[in-house]
Amino acid sequence: MTLIVAMLILIYKKANNIGYKTAKRRFVLELRELITAIMITLAGGDPSKVFKT
């Protein structure tokens, strides 16, 4: 699983032309936001009320 996550971070880094530490931090933040949005949707809520994007 660690290898898969490392490869996903490297792909994210290459797609966004950023450093590894920045890619890792942004990847984690975006993944956390996505998981939270999915959980809110499955619970019957509206993610747009939680995230002001």
PDBQT receptor file of N, H, CA, C and O in Angstrom, charges set to zero:
ATOM      1  N   MET A   1       0.820  -1.171   0.000  1.00  0.00    +0.000 N 
ATOM      2  CA  MET A   1       0.000   0.000   0.000  1.00  0.00    +0.000 C 
ATOM      3  C   MET A   1       0.878   1.253   0.000  1.00  0.00    +0.000 C 
ATOM      4  O   MET A   1       0.540   2.247  -0.643  1.00  0.00    +0.000 OA
ATOM      5  N   THR A   2       1.984   1.209   0.707  1.00  0.00    +0.000 N 
ATOM      6  H   THR A   2       2.258   0.402   1.229  1.00  0.00    +0.000 HD
ATOM      7  CA  THR A   2       2.896   2.344   0.748  1.00  0.00    +0.000 C 
ATOM      8  C   THR A   2       3.446   2.653  -0.635  1.00  0.00    +0.000 C 
ATOM      9  O   THR A   2       3.572   3.818  -1.011  1.00  0.00    +0.000 OA
ATOM     10  N   LEU A   3       3.767   1.631  -1.378  1.00  0.00    +0.000 N 
ATOM     11  H   LEU A   3       3.664   0.685  -1.073  1.00  0.00    +0.000 HD
ATOM     12  CA  LEU A   3       4.285   1.817  -2.738  1.00  0.00    +0.000 C 
ATOM     13  C   LEU A   3       3.235   2.468  -3.638  1.00  0.00    +0.000 C 
ATOM     14  O   LEU A   3       3.566   3.342  -4.439  1.00  0.00    +0.000 OA
ATOM     15  N   ILE A   4       1.997   2.060  -3.517  1.00  0.00    +0.000 N 
ATOM     16  H   ILE A   4       1.728   1.350  -2.867  1.00  0.00    +0.000 HD
ATOM     17  CA  ILE A   4       0.917   2.638  -4.324  1.00  0.00    +0.000 C 
ATOM     18  C   ILE A   4       0.759   4.117  -3.995  1.00  0.00    +0.000 C 
ATOM     19  O   ILE A   4       0.639   4.941  -4.902  1.00  0.00    +0.000 OA
ATOM     20  N   VAL A   5       0.756   4.463  -2.715  1.00  0.00    +0.000 N 
ATOM     21  H   VAL A   5       0.853   3.794  -1.978  1.00  0.00    +0.000 HD
ATOM     22  CA  VAL A   5       0.614   5.862  -2.309  1.00  0.00    +0.000 C 
ATOM     23  C   VAL A   5       1.808   6.679  -2.797  1.00  0.00    +0.000 C 
ATOM     24  O   VAL A   5       1.639   7.803  -3.269  1.00  0.00    +0.000 OA
ATOM     25  N   ALA A   6       3.000   6.125  -2.688  1.00  0.00    +0.000 N 
ATOM     26  H   ALA A   6       3.137   5.212  -2.305  1.00  0.00    +0.000 HD
ATOM     27  CA  ALA A   6       4.192   6.834  -3.168  1.00  0.00    +0.000 C 
ATOM     28  C   ALA A   6       4.109   7.096  -4.667  1.00  0.00    +0.000 C 
ATOM     29  O   ALA A   6       4.481   8.174  -5.130  1.00  0.00    +0.000 OA
ATOM     30  N   MET A   7       3.629   6.127  -5.420  1.00  0.00    +0.000 N 
ATOM     31  H   MET A   7       3.327   5.252  -5.044  1.00  0.00    +0.000 HD
ATOM     32  CA  MET A   7       3.491   6.310  -6.868  1.00  0.00    +0.000 C 
ATOM     33  C   MET A   7       2.432   7.365  -7.182  1.00  0.00    +0.000 C 
ATOM     34  O   MET A   7       2.622   8.179  -8.085  1.00  0.00    +0.000 OA
ATOM     35  N   LEU A   8       1.319   7.361  -6.448  1.00  0.00    +0.000 N 
ATOM     36  H   LEU A   8       1.164   6.700  -5.714  1.00  0.00    +0.000 HD
ATOM     37  CA  LEU A   8       0.282   8.371  -6.656  1.00  0.00    +0.000 C 
ATOM     38  C   LEU A   8       0.813   9.774  -6.360  1.00  0.00    +0.000 C 
ATOM     39  O   LEU A   8       0.491  10.721  -7.077  1.00  0.00    +0.000 OA
ATOM     40  N   ILE A   9       1.616   9.912  -5.320  1.00  0.00    +0.000 N 
ATOM     41  H   ILE A   9       1.878   9.142  -4.737  1.00  0.00    +0.000 HD
ATOM     42  CA  ILE A   9       2.195  11.212  -4.982  1.00  0.00    +0.000 C 
ATOM     43  C   ILE A   9       3.161  11.660  -6.065  1.00  0.00    +0.000 C 
ATOM     44  O   ILE A   9       3.177  12.836  -6.427  1.00  0.00    +0.000 OA
ATOM     45  N   LEU A  10       3.966  10.745  -6.589  1.00  0.00    +0.000 N 
ATOM     46  H   LEU A  10       3.954   9.789  -6.295  1.00  0.00    +0.000 HD
ATOM     47  CA  LEU A  10       4.893  11.102  -7.669  1.00  0.00    +0.000 C 
ATOM     48  C   LEU A  10       4.143  11.524  -8.930  1.00  0.00    +0.000 C 
ATOM     49  O   LEU A  10       4.560  12.458  -9.614  1.00  0.00    +0.000 OA
ATOM     50  N   ILE A  11       3.052  10.850  -9.238  1.00  0.00    +0.000 N 
ATOM     51  H   ILE A  11       2.713  10.090  -8.683  1.00  0.00    +0.000 HD
ATOM     52  CA  ILE A  11       2.228  11.236 -10.396  1.00  0.00    +0.000 C 
ATOM     53  C   ILE A  11       1.636  12.620 -10.164  1.00  0.00    +0.000 C 
ATOM     54  O   ILE A  11       1.637  13.454 -11.069  1.00  0.00    +0.000 OA
ATOM     55  N   TYR A  12       1.130  12.871  -8.957  1.00  0.00    +0.000 N 
ATOM     56  H   TYR A  12       1.130  12.193  -8.221  1.00  0.00    +0.000 HD
ATOM     57  CA  TYR A  12       0.566  14.174  -8.609  1.00  0.00    +0.000 C 
ATOM     58  C   TYR A  12       1.633  15.261  -8.732  1.00  0.00    +0.000 C 
ATOM     59  O   TYR A  12       1.368  16.346  -9.249  1.00  0.00    +0.000 OA
ATOM     60  N   LYS A  13       2.844  14.959  -8.251  1.00  0.00    +0.000 N 
ATOM     61  H   LYS A  13       3.060  14.077  -7.831  1.00  0.00    +0.000 HD
ATOM     62  CA  LYS A  13       3.964  15.900  -8.316  1.00  0.00    +0.000 C 
ATOM     63  C   LYS A  13       4.283  16.256  -9.753  1.00  0.00    +0.000 C 
ATOM     64  O   LYS A  13       4.459  17.427 -10.087  1.00  0.00    +0.000 OA
ATOM     65  N   LYS A  14       4.355  15.254 -10.595  1.00  0.00    +0.000 N 
ATOM     66  H   LYS A  14       4.212  14.302 -10.324  1.00  0.00    +0.000 HD
ATOM     67  CA  LYS A  14       4.707  15.481 -11.996  1.00  0.00    +0.000 C 
ATOM     68  C   LYS A  14       3.602  16.254 -12.730  1.00  0.00    +0.000 C 
ATOM     69  O   LYS A  14       3.899  17.102 -13.572  1.00  0.00    +0.000 OA
ATOM     70  N   ALA A  15       2.348  15.972 -12.421  1.00  0.00    +0.000 N 
ATOM     71  H   ALA A  15       2.107  15.284 -11.737  1.00  0.00    +0.000 HD
ATOM     72  CA  ALA A  15       1.230  16.643 -13.089  1.00  0.00    +0.000 C 
ATOM     73  C   ALA A  15       1.134  18.114 -12.709  1.00  0.00    +0.000 C 
ATOM     74  O   ALA A  15       0.662  18.926 -13.504  1.00  0.00    +0.000 OA
ATOM     75  N   ASN A  16       1.576  18.468 -11.502  1.00  0.00    +0.000 N 
ATOM     76  H   ASN A  16       1.960  17.808 -10.856  1.00  0.00    +0.000 HD
ATOM     77  CA  ASN A  16       1.431  19.843 -11.021  1.00  0.00    +0.000 C 
ATOM     78  C   ASN A  16       2.737  20.634 -10.979  1.00  0.00    +0.000 C 
ATOM     79  O   ASN A  16       2.735  21.791 -10.557  1.00  0.00    +0.000 OA
ATOM     80  N   ASN A  17       3.841  20.042 -11.403  1.00  0.00    +0.000 N 
ATOM     81  H   ASN A  17       3.843  19.103 -11.745  1.00  0.00    +0.000 HD
ATOM     82  CA  ASN A  17       5.156  20.708 -11.410  1.00  0.00    +0.000 C 
ATOM     83  C   ASN A  17       5.490  21.361 -10.072  1.00  0.00    +0.000 C 
ATOM     84  O   ASN A  17       5.776  22.556 -10.011  1.00  0.00    +0.000 OA
ATOM     85  N   ILE A  18       5.451  20.574  -9.007  1.00  0.00    +0.000 N 
ATOM     86  H   ILE A  18       5.218  19.603  -9.056  1.00  0.00    +0.000 HD
ATOM     87  CA  ILE A  18       5.761  21.064  -7.670  1.00  0.00    +0.000 C 
ATOM     88  C   ILE A  18       6.749  20.106  -7.014  1.00  0.00    +0.000 C 
ATOM     89  O   ILE A  18       7.001  19.016  -7.526  1.00  0.00    +0.000 OA
ATOM     90  N   GLY A  19       7.300  20.516  -5.887  1.00  0.00    +0.000 N 
ATOM     91  H   GLY A  19       7.095  21.402  -5.471  1.00  0.00    +0.000 HD
ATOM     92  CA  GLY A  19       8.241  19.674  -5.159  1.00  0.00    +0.000 C 
ATOM     93  C   GLY A  19       7.555  18.504  -4.473  1.00  0.00    +0.000 C 
ATOM     94  O   GLY A  19       6.330  18.470  -4.351  1.00  0.00    +0.000 OA
ATOM     95  N   TYR A  20       8.369  17.534  -4.021  1.00  0.00    +0.000 N 
ATOM     96  H   TYR A  20       9.363  17.561  -4.120  1.00  0.00    +0.000 HD
ATOM     97  CA  TYR A  20       7.812  16.324  -3.419  1.00  0.00    +0.000 C 
ATOM     98  C   TYR A  20       7.069  16.618  -2.125  1.00  0.00    +0.000 C 
ATOM     99  O   TYR A  20       5.971  16.102  -1.917  1.00  0.00    +0.000 OA
ATOM    100  N   LYS A  21       7.656  17.455  -1.233  1.00  0.00    +0.000 N 
ATOM    101  H   LYS A  21       8.548  17.875  -1.402  1.00  0.00    +0.000 HD
ATOM    102  CA  LYS A  21       7.001  17.747   0.051  1.00  0.00    +0.000 C 
ATOM    103  C   LYS A  21       5.681  18.482  -0.163  1.00  0.00    +0.000 C 
ATOM    104  O   LYS A  21       4.684  18.202   0.504  1.00  0.00    +0.000 OA
ATOM    105  N   THR A  22       5.691  19.428  -1.105  1.00  0.00    +0.000 N 
ATOM    106  H   THR A  22       6.501  19.655  -1.646  1.00  0.00    +0.000 HD
ATOM    107  CA  THR A  22       4.457  20.150  -1.416  1.00  0.00    +0.000 C 
ATOM    108  C   THR A  22       3.423  19.215  -2.011  1.00  0.00    +0.000 C 
ATOM    109  O   THR A  22       2.246  19.286  -1.660  1.00  0.00    +0.000 OA
ATOM    110  N   ALA A  23       3.851  18.340  -2.909  1.00  0.00    +0.000 N 
ATOM    111  H   ALA A  23       4.808  18.282  -3.194  1.00  0.00    +0.000 HD
ATOM    112  CA  ALA A  23       2.937  17.379  -3.530  1.00  0.00    +0.000 C 
ATOM    113  C   ALA A  23       2.333  16.459  -2.479  1.00  0.00    +0.000 C 
ATOM    114  O   ALA A  23       1.137  16.171  -2.511  1.00  0.00    +0.000 OA
ATOM    115  N   LYS A  24       3.158  16.003  -1.553  1.00  0.00    +0.000 N 
ATOM    116  H   LYS A  24       4.130  16.237  -1.527  1.00  0.00    +0.000 HD
ATOM    117  CA  LYS A  24       2.671  15.106  -0.494  1.00  0.00    +0.000 C 
ATOM    118  C   LYS A  24       1.621  15.803   0.367  1.00  0.00    +0.000 C 
ATOM    119  O   LYS A  24       0.573  15.232   0.669  1.00  0.00    +0.000 OA
ATOM    120  N   ARG A  25       1.917  17.054   0.762  1.00  0.00    +0.000 N 
ATOM    121  H   ARG A  25       2.768  17.518   0.517  1.00  0.00    +0.000 HD
ATOM    122  CA  ARG A  25       0.990  17.803   1.611  1.00  0.00    +0.000 C 
ATOM    123  C   ARG A  25      -0.321  18.102   0.890  1.00  0.00    +0.000 C 
ATOM    124  O   ARG A  25      -1.397  17.922   1.461  1.00  0.00    +0.000 OA
ATOM    125  N   ARG A  26      -0.238  18.559  -0.367  1.00  0.00    +0.000 N 
ATOM    126  H   ARG A  26       0.635  18.705  -0.831  1.00  0.00    +0.000 HD
ATOM    127  CA  ARG A  26      -1.445  18.883  -1.126  1.00  0.00    +0.000 C 
ATOM    128  C   ARG A  26      -2.255  17.633  -1.452  1.00  0.00    +0.000 C 
ATOM    129  O   ARG A  26      -3.486  17.671  -1.437  1.00  0.00    +0.000 OA
ATOM    130  N   PHE A  27      -1.569  16.520  -1.747  1.00  0.00    +0.000 N 
ATOM    131  H   PHE A  27      -0.569  16.490  -1.759  1.00  0.00    +0.000 HD
ATOM    132  CA  PHE A  27      -2.251  15.267  -2.042  1.00  0.00    +0.000 C 
ATOM    133  C   PHE A  27      -3.057  14.817  -0.833  1.00  0.00    +0.000 C 
ATOM    134  O   PHE A  27      -4.209  14.402  -0.968  1.00  0.00    +0.000 OA
ATOM    135  N   VAL A  28      -2.454  14.897   0.349  1.00  0.00    +0.000 N 
ATOM    136  H   VAL A  28      -1.519  15.234   0.459  1.00  0.00    +0.000 HD
ATOM    137  CA  VAL A  28      -3.140  14.495   1.578  1.00  0.00    +0.000 C 
ATOM    138  C   VAL A  28      -4.336  15.400   1.841  1.00  0.00    +0.000 C 
ATOM    139  O   VAL A  28      -5.404  14.916   2.217  1.00  0.00    +0.000 OA
ATOM    140  N   LEU A  29      -4.174  16.702   1.650  1.00  0.00    +0.000 N 
ATOM    141  H   LEU A  29      -3.307  17.095   1.344  1.00  0.00    +0.000 HD
ATOM    142  CA  LEU A  29      -5.287  17.633   1.882  1.00  0.00    +0.000 C 
ATOM    143  C   LEU A  29      -6.439  17.378   0.922  1.00  0.00    +0.000 C 
ATOM    144  O   LEU A  29      -7.598  17.355   1.336  1.00  0.00    +0.000 OA
ATOM    145  N   GLU A  30      -6.131  17.187  -0.359  1.00  0.00    +0.000 N 
ATOM    146  H   GLU A  30      -5.189  17.206  -0.696  1.00  0.00    +0.000 HD
ATOM    147  CA  GLU A  30      -7.185  16.932  -1.336  1.00  0.00    +0.000 C 
ATOM    148  C   GLU A  30      -7.866  15.587  -1.090  1.00  0.00    +0.000 C 
ATOM    149  O   GLU A  30      -9.082  15.467  -1.238  1.00  0.00    +0.000 OA
ATOM    150  N   LEU A  31      -7.085  14.583  -0.716  1.00  0.00    +0.000 N 
ATOM    151  H   LEU A  31      -6.098  14.681  -0.596  1.00  0.00    +0.000 HD
ATOM    152  CA  LEU A  31      -7.655  13.267  -0.426  1.00  0.00    +0.000 C 
ATOM    153  C   LEU A  31      -8.565  13.334   0.800  1.00  0.00    +0.000 C 
ATOM    154  O   LEU A  31      -9.643  12.740   0.807  1.00  0.00    +0.000 OA
ATOM    155  N   ARG A  32      -8.136  14.050   1.828  1.00  0.00    +0.000 N 
ATOM    156  H   ARG A  32      -7.259  14.532   1.822  1.00  0.00    +0.000 HD
ATOM    157  CA  ARG A  32      -8.951  14.210   3.036  1.00  0.00    +0.000 C 
ATOM    158  C   ARG A  32     -10.265  14.915   2.708  1.00  0.00    +0.000 C 
ATOM    159  O   ARG A  32     -11.325  14.524   3.198  1.00  0.00    +0.000 OA
ATOM    160  N   GLU A  33     -10.191  15.961   1.873  1.00  0.00    +0.000 N 
ATOM    161  H   GLU A  33      -9.330  16.279   1.475  1.00  0.00    +0.000 HD
ATOM    162  CA  GLU A  33     -11.403  16.691   1.486  1.00  0.00    +0.000 C 
ATOM    163  C   GLU A  33     -12.349  15.803   0.680  1.00  0.00    +0.000 C 
ATOM    164  O   GLU A  33     -13.564  15.850   0.873  1.00  0.00    +0.000 OA
ATOM    165  N   LEU A  34     -11.797  15.001  -0.216  1.00  0.00    +0.000 N 
ATOM    166  H   LEU A  34     -10.810  14.963  -0.373  1.00  0.00    +0.000 HD
ATOM    167  CA  LEU A  34     -12.613  14.095  -1.024  1.00  0.00    +0.000 C 
ATOM    168  C   LEU A  34     -13.300  13.041  -0.160  1.00  0.00    +0.000 C 
ATOM    169  O   LEU A  34     -14.488  12.770  -0.335  1.00  0.00    +0.000 OA
ATOM    170  N   ILE A  35     -12.563  12.452   0.761  1.00  0.00    +0.000 N 
ATOM    171  H   ILE A  35     -11.598  12.672   0.903  1.00  0.00    +0.000 HD
ATOM    172  CA  ILE A  35     -13.138  11.435   1.638  1.00  0.00    +0.000 C 
ATOM    173  C   ILE A  35     -14.229  12.040   2.513  1.00  0.00    +0.000 C 
ATOM    174  O   ILE A  35     -15.276  11.427   2.722  1.00  0.00    +0.000 OA
ATOM    175  N   THR A  36     -13.981  13.241   3.023  1.00  0.00    +0.000 N 
ATOM    176  H   THR A  36     -13.131  13.739   2.853  1.00  0.00    +0.000 HD
ATOM    177  CA  THR A  36     -14.984  13.914   3.841  1.00  0.00    +0.000 C 
ATOM    178  C   THR A  36     -16.243  14.201   3.032  1.00  0.00    +0.000 C 
ATOM    179  O   THR A  36     -17.354  14.003   3.524  1.00  0.00    +0.000 OA
ATOM    180  N   ALA A  37     -16.078  14.665   1.796  1.00  0.00    +0.000 N 
ATOM    181  H   ALA A  37     -15.176  14.826   1.397  1.00  0.00    +0.000 HD
ATOM    182  CA  ALA A  37     -17.231  14.949   0.934  1.00  0.00    +0.000 C 
ATOM    183  C   ALA A  37     -18.031  13.681   0.650  1.00  0.00    +0.000 C 
ATOM    184  O   ALA A  37     -19.261  13.714   0.640  1.00  0.00    +0.000 OA
ATOM    185  N   ILE A  38     -17.350  12.577   0.423  1.00  0.00    +0.000 N 
ATOM    186  H   ILE A  38     -16.351  12.550   0.431  1.00  0.00    +0.000 HD
ATOM    187  CA  ILE A  38     -18.036  11.306   0.182  1.00  0.00    +0.000 C 
ATOM    188  C   ILE A  38     -18.810  10.879   1.427  1.00  0.00    +0.000 C 
ATOM    189  O   ILE A  38     -19.951  10.428   1.330  1.00  0.00    +0.000 OA
ATOM    190  N   MET A  39     -18.183  11.022   2.598  1.00  0.00    +0.000 N 
ATOM    191  H   MET A  39     -17.256  11.387   2.676  1.00  0.00    +0.000 HD
ATOM    192  CA  MET A  39     -18.866  10.643   3.843  1.00  0.00    +0.000 C 
ATOM    193  C   MET A  39     -20.094  11.516   4.081  1.00  0.00    +0.000 C 
ATOM    194  O   MET A  39     -21.132  11.011   4.509  1.00  0.00    +0.000 OA
ATOM    195  N   ILE A  40     -19.994  12.813   3.811  1.00  0.00    +0.000 N 
ATOM    196  H   ILE A  40     -19.150  13.223   3.464  1.00  0.00    +0.000 HD
ATOM    197  CA  ILE A  40     -21.134  13.722   3.991  1.00  0.00    +0.000 C 
ATOM    198  C   ILE A  40     -22.258  13.346   3.034  1.00  0.00    +0.000 C 
ATOM    199  O   ILE A  40     -23.426  13.320   3.421  1.00  0.00    +0.000 OA
ATOM    200  N   THR A  41     -21.903  13.054   1.780  1.00  0.00    +0.000 N 
ATOM    201  H   THR A  41     -20.954  13.075   1.466  1.00  0.00    +0.000 HD
ATOM    202  CA  THR A  41     -22.907  12.676   0.790  1.00  0.00    +0.000 C 
ATOM    203  C   THR A  41     -23.604  11.381   1.172  1.00  0.00    +0.000 C 
ATOM    204  O   THR A  41     -24.824  11.274   1.054  1.00  0.00    +0.000 OA
ATOM    205  N   LEU A  42     -22.843  10.403   1.628  1.00  0.00    +0.000 N 
ATOM    206  H   LEU A  42     -21.852  10.490   1.724  1.00  0.00    +0.000 HD
ATOM    207  CA  LEU A  42     -23.438   9.124   2.018  1.00  0.00    +0.000 C 
ATOM    208  C   LEU A  42     -24.322   9.269   3.255  1.00  0.00    +0.000 C 
ATOM    209  O   LEU A  42     -25.259   8.494   3.444  1.00  0.00    +0.000 OA
ATOM    210  N   ALA A  43     -24.027  10.255   4.093  1.00  0.00    +0.000 N 
ATOM    211  H   ALA A  43     -23.266  10.885   3.939  1.00  0.00    +0.000 HD
ATOM    212  CA  ALA A  43     -24.844  10.485   5.285  1.00  0.00    +0.000 C 
ATOM    213  C   ALA A  43     -26.084  11.320   4.974  1.00  0.00    +0.000 C 
ATOM    214  O   ALA A  43     -26.896  11.588   5.860  1.00  0.00    +0.000 OA
ATOM    215  N   GLY A  44     -26.225  11.731   3.714  1.00  0.00    +0.000 N 
ATOM    216  H   GLY A  44     -25.565  11.513   2.994  1.00  0.00    +0.000 HD
ATOM    217  CA  GLY A  44     -27.408  12.476   3.311  1.00  0.00    +0.000 C 
ATOM    218  C   GLY A  44     -27.249  13.979   3.351  1.00  0.00    +0.000 C 
ATOM    219  O   GLY A  44     -28.234  14.709   3.240  1.00  0.00    +0.000 OA
ATOM    220  N   GLY A  45     -26.021  14.456   3.508  1.00  0.00    +0.000 N 
ATOM    221  H   GLY A  45     -25.221  13.863   3.598  1.00  0.00    +0.000 HD
ATOM    222  CA  GLY A  45     -25.779  15.898   3.579  1.00  0.00    +0.000 C 
ATOM    223  C   GLY A  45     -25.367  16.476   2.240  1.00  0.00    +0.000 C 
ATOM    224  O   GLY A  45     -25.300  15.764   1.238  1.00  0.00    +0.000 OA
ATOM    225  N   ASP A  46     -25.090  17.779   2.228  1.00  0.00    +0.000 N 
ATOM    226  H   ASP A  46     -25.144  18.357   3.042  1.00  0.00    +0.000 HD
ATOM    227  CA  ASP A  46     -24.676  18.481   1.035  1.00  0.00    +0.000 C 
ATOM    228  C   ASP A  46     -23.245  19.008   1.249  1.00  0.00    +0.000 C 
ATOM    229  O   ASP A  46     -23.047  19.929   2.042  1.00  0.00    +0.000 OA
ATOM    230  N   PRO A  47     -22.249  18.441   0.557  1.00  0.00    +0.000 N 
ATOM    231  CA  PRO A  47     -20.850  18.856   0.760  1.00  0.00    +0.000 C 
ATOM    232  C   PRO A  47     -20.611  20.318   0.437  1.00  0.00    +0.000 C 
ATOM    233  O   PRO A  47     -19.708  20.923   1.015  1.00  0.00    +0.000 OA
ATOM    234  N   SER A  48     -21.388  20.913  -0.469  1.00  0.00    +0.000 N 
ATOM    235  H   SER A  48     -22.121  20.422  -0.938  1.00  0.00    +0.000 HD
ATOM    236  CA  SER A  48     -21.148  22.310  -0.816  1.00  0.00    +0.000 C 
ATOM    237  C   SER A  48     -21.432  23.256   0.354  1.00  0.00    +0.000 C 
ATOM    238  O   SER A  48     -20.931  24.380   0.377  1.00  0.00    +0.000 OA
ATOM    239  N   LYS A  49     -22.226  22.808   1.318  1.00  0.00    +0.000 N 
ATOM    240  H   LYS A  49     -22.632  21.894   1.299  1.00  0.00    +0.000 HD
ATOM    241  CA  LYS A  49     -22.468  23.625   2.509  1.00  0.00    +0.000 C 
ATOM    242  C   LYS A  49     -21.305  23.566   3.481  1.00  0.00    +0.000 C 
ATOM    243  O   LYS A  49     -21.139  24.462   4.309  1.00  0.00    +0.000 OA
ATOM    244  N   VAL A  50     -20.494  22.510   3.386  1.00  0.00    +0.000 N 
ATOM    245  H   VAL A  50     -20.630  21.783   2.714  1.00  0.00    +0.000 HD
ATOM    246  CA  VAL A  50     -19.348  22.344   4.279  1.00  0.00    +0.000 C 
ATOM    247  C   VAL A  50     -18.117  22.986   3.680  1.00  0.00    +0.000 C 
ATOM    248  O   VAL A  50     -17.386  23.687   4.380  1.00  0.00    +0.000 OA
ATOM    249  N   PHE A  51     -17.868  22.761   2.383  1.00  0.00    +0.000 N 
ATOM    250  H   PHE A  51     -18.462  22.192   1.815  1.00  0.00    +0.000 HD
ATOM    251  CA  PHE A  51     -16.686  23.263   1.697  1.00  0.00    +0.000 C 
ATOM    252  C   PHE A  51     -17.049  24.506   0.913  1.00  0.00    +0.000 C 
ATOM    253  O   PHE A  51     -17.955  24.472   0.080  1.00  0.00    +0.000 OA
ATOM    254  N   LYS A  52     -16.368  25.585   1.165  1.00  0.00    +0.000 N 
ATOM    255  H   LYS A  52     -15.633  25.613   1.841  1.00  0.00    +0.000 HD
ATOM    256  CA  LYS A  52     -16.622  26.843   0.464  1.00  0.00    +0.000 C 
ATOM    257  C   LYS A  52     -15.656  26.987  -0.710  1.00  0.00    +0.000 C 
ATOM    258  O   LYS A  52     -14.851  27.919  -0.733  1.00  0.00    +0.000 OA
ATOM    259  N   THR A  53     -15.723  26.089  -1.672  1.00  0.00    +0.000 N 
ATOM    260  H   THR A  53     -16.376  25.332  -1.653  1.00  0.00    +0.000 HD
ATOM    261  CA  THR A  53     -14.822  26.148  -2.838  1.00  0.00    +0.000 C 
ATOM    262  C   THR A  53     -15.524  26.613  -4.070  1.00  0.00    +0.000 C 
ATOM    263  O   THR A  53     -14.907  26.716  -5.130  1.00  0.00    +0.000 OA
TER     264      THR A  53
